[in-house]
Amino acid sequence: MTQFQPAGQVAPALKYDLLTAMMTLGQHDAGPDGRLAQRLALLVTARYSWRTGAFAVGLREIARLWGVTERTAKREMALLRARGWIAVRRPAARGRVAEYRIDLARVLEASRPHWAAVGPDFVARMAAGPQETPANNVVPLRPAAAGQGAPGDDGSLWSAASRRIHAADPALHAAWFAGLVEIGREGARLDLAAASAFAASYIRTHFAGRLLAEVSAFDPAITEVRVHADG
């Protein structure tokens, strides 16, 4: 589960961006995702610890915050878990309420279709995605490299797909796809390598469908794209 724990000078702006993404989803999605996003945003605002990446709150308090019955609160929390937006970090026990972690990466991915409603600057910041950092486990969002040009065409299937992704979304391409390289093909499977295990895992989790769609647009025979960690 990918955790965002904003710290340092950019922390205040980053926290506002994350909350903005959740509230934008809440305002623009008339279905259950919009309702859940607004309720989760309230829990984040009221009880989330950015330092630990978790919140501890009892069902009765959740119901009071949301203005619903405990039965409804229990059902809504189950829906949040089913979507992978939250997970139990420590179950409730006698005299102790449950503690939850939030997978902000999944929440952000759900909000992506509505980022444009905030503005192009917001889209550019959020499309850059989380960047792995070493020792302190802080994972900031970073802007894509300014002025990065379209990838070259070396005649490979991936270079064609990569150029197509760049043309559609340069910021997203710079953040996640620019570092991918084609390492081989076996039958209907294309193998790509990412710069790190983190990048490979994140791309597999969040962009597997996008990769396959882009690659198969050039070669319909491809039915699987695997992303490996380089080395």
Secondary structure, DSSP 4 states (H G I P E B T S, - for coil): -------STTHHHHHHHHHHHHHHHHHH--SHHHHHHHHHHHHHHHH-BTTTTEEE--HHHHHHHHTS-HHHHHHHHHHHHHTTSEEEEE--BTTB--EEEE-HHHHHHHHGGGGGGT-HHHHHHHHT-B---STT----B-PPPTT--PPP--S-HHHHHHHHHHHH-HHHIIIIITT-EEEEEETTEEEEEESSHHHHHHHHHHHHHHHHHHHHHH-TT--EEEEEE--
